[in-house]
Structures are given as C-alpha cells and as structure tokens.
Amino acid sequence: MAIDIKQVNTNTNNRASSLSNGKSAAINSGSAKATPAADTVKSDSVSLTSDAQKVQDIQTKLSAIPEIDAQKVAEIKAAIAEGRYKVDPEKLASNIAQFEHELKDLN
C-alpha cells in the first residue's frame, strides 16, 4: 500500500522543524521550563531495499537515454540517399509475421 507523504500535516512539520533547531517556542519566549515534547522529538525515516535502489538506479539511467537514436537515424538517411540501404524482403516478412503473432496473443 502506497502512502502519499507529500500530504503530511504541515503543522507537525513546522513544530518538528522548530524543535530541530534545539529551541521550542516556550524557550524562545523566555520561559524557563521546557515542555516534555521538546525533549522527545520523533522523526520518520524511509529505507529502501537494495532491490528498490537498483530499480531506482536503472530508472534514472533509462530516463537519460534518448528515445530516438539520432546518430542511427542520420546514418540510415545517408544510406538511403546514397542508395546503400538494402531491405531484405524475407527478413521483413518474418518480422511482420512475428509482430502480427504477438499482437494476436495480446487479445
């Protein structure tokens, strides 16, 4: 179950941040006695498993890779323009048949 931690109560965060400085509102106002809550500040923590960290690293690397290989596109354009680009009709037909078969399996 996922929990949206962005929507955490902001009043709790404000109180925790003011206490993390080592001073509470009572101490800042000149009061000599500290509240018990000031002594025991609890914080939340998150830890990721090594598998989750690996997935996160892979996602970061994949997002850096462009969707289109511009260099390969340029090479194919040049080959077509120069007449060097040859299509193997048997390989093309095989790939189309395989693609159709995979689409059929989706339904």
N, C-alpha and C positions, 0 to 999 in steps of 0.2 A: 504494500500500500504506500503510495507516494504522499508526502506531506509538503505543501507549499510553504516554505519557510520565509518567503518574501512577505507574507501577510501576517507575520507575528505581531503581537500587540506592541505598538510603538511606545506606550507608556512604560512598559517593562524594560525596553531597550534604553530609554532615556535615564531611568533610575539606575540601571546597571552601569551605564557609561559614566554617570556622575559619581558612582561609588568606586569605579575602577581607578579614578584619579586619587583615591585614598582619602577623600573628603566627602562627607554627607552634607545634606542641606542643613542639618542641625548644627554640625561643626562649623560650617561656613557662616552661620548667623551668630556665632559667638557662644552658643550653648556649650556647657562643659560636659554634658553627658551624651554618650553615643548611643544610638539605638542598636538593639540586638541584630537587626537586619544588616547593619553596616559591617558587622564582624563576619557574617557568613554570606558572602556573595557567591551564588552558584551560576555557572555558565554552561551552556550547551556545547557539545562538541560533535563532530562528524568524523568518522573514519571510513575510508574506502578499502575494500579488499584489494589484493594485488591484481585479481582478475578485472575488477572495475577500473583500476588505474590503467591497466593495459588497454582496455576498451577505450578509455578516455584519450590515451595517447594516440591510438590508431585513428580515432575520430578527428583529432587535431591534425594529424598528418594527412588524412584524406581530404580535409577541408582546404588544405594548402595546395592540393593538386588541381590544376585547371580541368574543367570538364572536356575541353576540346584541346587536342594536341596541335597547336598552331604550326609547329615545325613540320609535322607529318602532313597536314593539310597543304602546306606550301609545296612540299615535295611531290605530292600527288598532282597538284595543279600544274606544276612544271612538267611532270612526266606526261600528263595529258596533252599539254600544249606542244611538247616536243614529239609526240607520237610514240613514246616509250611505254605507255601504260597499256598493258595487255590484260584482258579478262579471260579467265579460264572458265568456259561455259559449264563444264562438268562440275567443277567446284562450286560455282554459283548456284547451279540447280540443286546440288546436295545441301548447301546451306539453306536455301529457301525451303526445301522439303523438311529439313530438321526444325526450322523455325515454325513451320506450319504444324508439325507434330507436337512441339512444345506448347503452342497456343491451344491445340485441341485438348491437351492434358489439363489445362487450366480450368476448363469447364466441367 
